[in-house]
Amino acid sequence: MSDFVRRWWPLALVALAALWLRTNQLSRRPMHADEANQAVKTGELLETGRYAFDPRDHHGPTLYFSTLPIAWIRGESTLAELSETTVRLVPALFGTAGVVLLAFLAVPLMPARRPGRPPWAAILAAAFLAFSPPAVYYSRYYVQETLLVTFTLATLLCAARWWQSGRISWAACTGIGIGLMQATKSSAPLFLILAFIAVMAARMRRPATWSVWRHLGLGLLTALLTCSVLYSSFGTHLQGITDAFAAYLHGAERLAGETGHEKPWWYYLRMFGWFREGGLTWHQLAFSMLAIAGLLLALFGRDRVEASGTTLPADDSALRAVALYSVLLMAALSLIDYKTPWHVVHLVPGLAILAAAALAWLGRRRAGLLVAVPIAAIVLVNLHQQTRLAAFLRSADARNPYAYVHSSPDVLKFRPLAEQALAASPQQPIRVISAEYWPLPWYLRGLPDVGYWAQPPAECDGAMLVVSLENIEAVRPRLHGSYTERILGLRPGVLLVVLTPTADR
């Protein structure tokens, strides 16, 4: 067995577990409105080859461009052929890659007990991320957040290699990572700024001597080139570069006004605590307690174990930087009134490293492994139980804290009803008369003559009508003949009336 295999085979098992959790039964959960909106945009890119960044209502282009090769491999070339599995494979694969990246990022912080042996503490940090309920849930969710987490980990790993080695190639790779972060979401600078503050405050040691400014210039250049290429759609839409800056103006307007996404300051802390919602219990207390212990050790403790023994010393300043970054990020996300649950995934990698560091410290005490190993097993079992509940058993349940204003399972009924209606009245259109209708464009994709109106048009008859409760009274007098009606849910608090002509019409 080679030294590489001997050292990393446990990480391969963790990565396989992460991949299975993120890819199993991907099409089972109904599409969220945000997922559907982005999937339709991807379908347009797939069909036309054109993409234009929208700074007001959409995030960066990496999600859409990353979907293209997977769609091509799966033989899908149109919006009608595009599937839930295809689009969700993108965050699933990036989420799995993030698990591996976290292990490599954590290795210098918690080295192996003996050189050449598996770095168990770093692998344990990866396992915590692999089984984390929010990390798994949003790795099965077609939004940008998981990609941003993975690009952030890649950037930090490259920056750490550059910091230690002084090699200019790592500076260039760091710039590419920053460019990918920026091309994913405009919130990328927040994570970069907090990471810089944490590194400076932790006074991380820089053993190499080299020209910092020349390397920083190269990193900035590669970052600008990377995000410019993507925002400009590989040079075909240069306005996308200026629109990337305009996204910050729209973001500031959104934060300054009422968005409906305002939450109390403790919103994210609650997700790592314990609470009951409609008879379901959600908690990550065991994991959180370990992370708090690791935080206290990183900030206030010092592990002076000598390298001459069976343990190599960890980099106290680097672990302190992780602790400071986690605290700063939690504070920043908590103080911003605008909150959505998928932002919580950015907290998981830092907490996973701190939790693993606490167990590594315990394992270095006399007979500490007899305690650390069972604790690690208990935490992983608890995380898996919560992940199973959140991502598989109750993935679209309104009581699920990660299923944010999620689409009702009723949305799966619209497509069969529409196909049945078109078979009965093939010359008639399908009319959706409602200001709220996502994710219906995804479920009605590929069907002929589907139209959308916020207000009732003069002519309302059709093979099938989907009408909001606000519009139904105005629609009924405009119909010719009789229709049967049924009510279906779109998402919590939003009901739609489905009308189809009666058989004797």
N, C-alpha and C positions, 0 to 999 in steps of 0.2 A: 504494500500500500504506500503510495507517494506521501510525502510530507503534507502537500496541499490537501489531499483527500483526508488524511488523518486529522488535519486541523479543522476542516470546514464541513465534514459530512453532517454534523448536527444542524448547521445552518441550512443545508439543503433540505432536510426534513421539515424544518420550520417553514421554509419557503413553499414547500409542497402543500403543507397544511394551510398556509395563507392563501395560496392559489385556489385550493379547493373551496375554502370558505367564501372566496370572492367570485367564483365562477359557477358554482353549483346552482341550478334552477334560476338563472338570471332573468328569464322572461316571466317568472311567476307573479311578481308584484306589478300592479297597474302602474302605468307611466304617470309620474308627477307632471304637473303643468309645465314646470321649468324644464324637465327632461324632454318633454314632447316638443316644446318650442325649439330647443337646441337640436333635437333630432331632425326636425323638419328643415332647419337651416343647413344641417349636414347633408340631408337629402338633396337640397338644391345645389350645394357644392358638388355632390357626387354626380348629378345629372348634367350640370352646365360647366363645371370646372372653374366657376367664378365665385369669388368671395369678397365681400366689402364689409369691413369692420363697422359696426354700429356702436358709437360711443355712448349712446343714451340707454339702450335697453339690453345690451349684450356685453359679455366679457371678451377676453382675447381669443385668438384663433387657434391656439395649440390643440384644443379639444377637437375641433372640426378636422383639421389637417391630420391629426393622429388617427382619426377614424377611417380615413380613406384606404390605407393598406389593408386593414382588417376586412373592410367591406369587399375589396377586390379579391382577397384570398377566399372569402366566403361566397364569391360569385354574385355579389349584389352591386348593381350599377345604377339603380334608380331609387327614388324615394319610396315607391310602392314596394320594392323588393327589400329595402332596408328593414332590419328586425331589431327588436329589443335586445336580443342577445348580442348582436353585433355592436351596437352603440355602447352597451354597458361593459363589453369586454375591454374597452379602452381604460376606464378608471380601474377596472379589476386588475389589469396587467400592470398599470402604473402603481397601484396600491401594493401589489406583490413586490415590485421592484423597490418600493420604499422600505419594505421590511428588510431586504438585503442591505440596502444602503445604510440603514440605521445601525446594523450590526458592525459594518466597517467603520462607521463614524464613532461608535462606542468603544472600539478595541483599544485605542490609546488611553482612554479614560479608565478602563477596567481590564488590564492585561491578564493573560492566562496565568494560572498558578505556577505552571512550569513552561518554559519556552518550548514551542513546537506542539504543545497540546491545544485542544480546542479552547478558545476564549469564552468559557461558559457564561460569564457575566454579560458580555456583549451579546451573545446568542440569546440569553434570557431576555434582554431588553428588546431584541427583535421579536421574540415570542410574545411578549406583552403587546407589542404593536400588532402582531399577526392576529391575535385573538381579541383585540379591543373592540367592544360593540360599536362605537361611532366610526372607528376606522374601517371595520368590515362593512357597516351599513352604507357609508358613503363611497366605498370602493365598488359598490354595486349600483351606483347612482350617477346618471349621466349629467354631471355638472363638473365645473372646473376645480373644485376644492381639493380633491385627491391628487390631481396633477400638480397643483401648486405645492402641496406638501412634499411630494416626491422631488420636484425640481428644487425646492428649498433644501432638502436633505442632500441632494447632489451638489448644490452650490456650497453648502457648508463643508461637505467632505472635501471638495476640491480646494476650498479656501484653507482648510486645515492642513492639507498636504502642501500647499504653497507656503503657508506660514512656517512649517517645520523644515521644508527642504530648500526653499528659495528658488525653485525651478520655475522659469518663466512659462513653461508649458502649462503648469498648474494655474498660473495667473490667467492664461488664456481660457482654460477650461472653466475657471470660476466666472469669467465674463460671459461665457456661453450660458452657464447656468442662470446667471442674473437675467440675461436676455430672455431665456425661456420662461422664467418667473414673470417678468414684466409682460410677456406676450400671452400669459395665461390669465392674469387678473391685475387690475390697477392697484390692488391692495399690496402688491409685492414689496414696495419700499418700506412698509411698516415692519415687516419681518427682517429685512436687511438692516434697518436702522436699529432695531432692538438688539439684534445679534451683535452689531458693532459696539453698542453701548455696553453690552454684557462682557464682551471680550476686553474692552478697555478697562472696565471696572474690576474685572478679575485679575488684571495684570498678567495675562498669559505670557509665558516665556517664549522668546523667539531666538532659537539657537543659531540660526544661520544669519550671515551678514550679506546683504545684497541691496541693490538699488530699488528701494520701495517705490519711488515715484514712477520710474520707467515701467515697472510691472503693473502698477495701478493704471497707468495710461493705456497699456495694452488690454487690461481687463475691461476698462471702460469702453474702449473701441470695439472689442468683440461683443460686449453686451449690446451696444447700440446697433451694430451690424445684425446681430441675431434677431432682435425684436423688430428692427426695421424691415428685414426680409419677410418676416411673418406678417406684420401688420400691413405691409404693402402687397400682400398676396404674391410674393416672389417677383415684385417689381411691376405687377400688372395694375395696381391700384395705389398710386403714390399718396393719394389723399388719406389713406389709412394711417400713415405715419403721423400727420398732424391731428387726425381724429384720436389717436392714442393719447395725446396730451389733453384734448378736449374732454376725454372721459373723466379727468379729475374735476373739471368744472361741474359736470353733471353729478358726479359723486358728492361734491360739496353741497350742491343744491338739495340733493336727496337727504343728506345728513342733517341739514339745517331745517328741513320741513318735516311734516307729519308723514310717515311712511306706512304706518300700521305694523311695523316690525319693532317697535320700541319694547324693550324688556327691562325688568329690574336688574340692578348691578350684580346680583348673586345668581343670575340665570345659568351661567356656565359652571359655577361652583356646585350648583344643585345637581347637575348631570353627573358629577363625580361623587355624589353623596348617596343618600338613601331616601326614597319617597315612594308613595303609593298613588296610583292613578286609576280610578275606576276598578279596583280589585286587582290590578297588576302591580307587582313590586319591581322597581328599577333601582339598581344600586351598583356601585363599583367601590364600596368601602374598603375592602381588603387591598385592592390595588392602590387606592388613594392614600391609605395609611402608610404603605410601603414608600410611596413617592414622597410623602411628607417627611418620613424618616430619612430618606436619601437627601432631601432638600436641607434638612438641619445638619446632616453630616457634611454636606458640601460647603455650606456657608460657615459653620462654626466648628466643625471637627477637623482633625488632622490625623491621617493614618500613616504613622512613621515606620511601617514595616520595611525592613532592609531587603535589598535585592539578593543578599547572600543566602537567605533562607529559601523556603519553597514558594515564596510569593514575590512578585515584582511590584514595585511601588506604582501607584496610579498617579496621573498628573492632576494634582489638587487644583491648580488654577483652571484647567480645562473643565473639570467637573463643576467648579464654582461658576464658570461662565454659563454652563448648561442650567444651573440652578437660577442664576440671575435672569437669564433669558426667559425661563419658564415663569418666574414671578412677574417680570415686566410685561410679558405677553398676556398673562391672565389679567393683570391690572388694566392694560390697554383695552382689551376686548370687553372687560367688565364696565369700564367707564364710558364707553361709546354706547349711546342709547340704542342704536340700530344693531339688532342681534338676530341672527338666524342660527339654527342648531348646527349646520354643517361647518361653521367656523370652529367648533370645538375640536375638530380633528387636528388642528394646528398645535393644540396643547398636548396631544397624546405622545408624540415622540420624546419630548423633553421629560415628561413624567415617567415614561417607560425606562429611560436611562437612569433616572433618579431612583426608581423602584428597584432596578437591578443592582444599582450601586449599594443600596441598603443591604440587600441580600449578600452581595460580595463582601461587604464589611463584616457581616455576621459570619459568613463562611470562613473568614480568616481567623476568627476566634477559636480557642480550643474547643473541640467537639461542636463547633458552630454549624458544620455541615449537617449534623443530625437534626438541627432545627431549621436551617435555611432551605433544605430540599423540600421538606413537607410544606413549608410556607409557600414556596414557589408553586408547588403542585396545587395547593388550595386556591391560590390566586388565579392560576390559569384555568382551573375547572370553573371557578366562579365567572371569569370573563367569558368562557365558552358558553356557559348557561345563559348569560345575559345576551350574548351575540345570537344564540339560537332563537331566543325569544324575540329580539328586535329585528333580525334580518330574515327570519324564516317563518316563525309561527305567527307573528303579529306585525308583519312588515308594513302594512297599510292601515293599521289600527290607529284611530284618533288618539288613543291613550299612549301610543308609542312616542316618546319624546323626540325621536329622530324623524318621525313621519310628519313633517311640518305641513299643515293644511294640505294633506295628501289627497289625491284623487280617490273617489269612492270606488269600490269594486264594481259598482254599476256601470262604470265607463266601458267595461269589457262587453256590455250588452249592446252598445250602440252599433258596432260594426255588423253583427248578425242581423239586427233589425233593419239596418240600411240595405243590406244585400237582399233581404227578403222583400223589402218595399220596392226596390228597383226591379226585382224579378216580376213583381205584379204590375208595376207601372214604369216600364223602361224608358218612356219618352218624357217623364216628368223629372224635375230637379229635386235635390235634397236641399232644404233651406234651414239654416241655423240662424235663428232670430234672437240673439242674446248678446249683451255686452261681455258676458263671461262665458267662454266656451272651451278654453284649453283644458285638457289635452285632446279635444275632439279632432282637430286637424290631423293629428297623428293617427288616430284610429279610423278616420275616414279617408286616409291617403289612398290614392289610386282609383277611387270611385269617380264615375263621370258626373259632371254638372253638380258640384257641391258649392253652395254659396253661403256667405256669412254677412249678417246685417246686425247692427247694434239696435236699430229701430225697425219696426215692421214696414216692409215695402208696400207699395200699392197692390201688387199681385203677390198673394201669399200661398196659393195652392201649390202642391208638390207631391212627390211620391212619399216623402216623409218630412215632417217639420219638427224641429227641435227648438222649443220656445221657452224663454225665461218666464218665471211667474210674473214679473213686472210687465211683460209684453203680451201675455196670453189673452187678456181682456180686449186688447186692441186688435189682435189677430183673428179672433173667432168671427167677428162680423164680416171680415174680408174673405172668408172661405166660401167656396161653392160646393154644395154637397155636404155629406156627413163624414165625420172623422171619429175614430176611436182615440181615446187619450189614456196615457199612462205617465206616471211621474217616476223619474229616475234621479238619483243623486249624482252631482258632479264632484263635489267635495264638501266638507263640513259647512253647513249653512247655505249651500247653493243647490237648489233643486231646478230641474228642467222638465218641461212637459213635452212628451213625444207624441205627435199626432200622425196617424196613418189613415188613408181613406178606407171606409168600410167596404166590405166585399160587394154590396149591392149598389155602390155609387154609380 
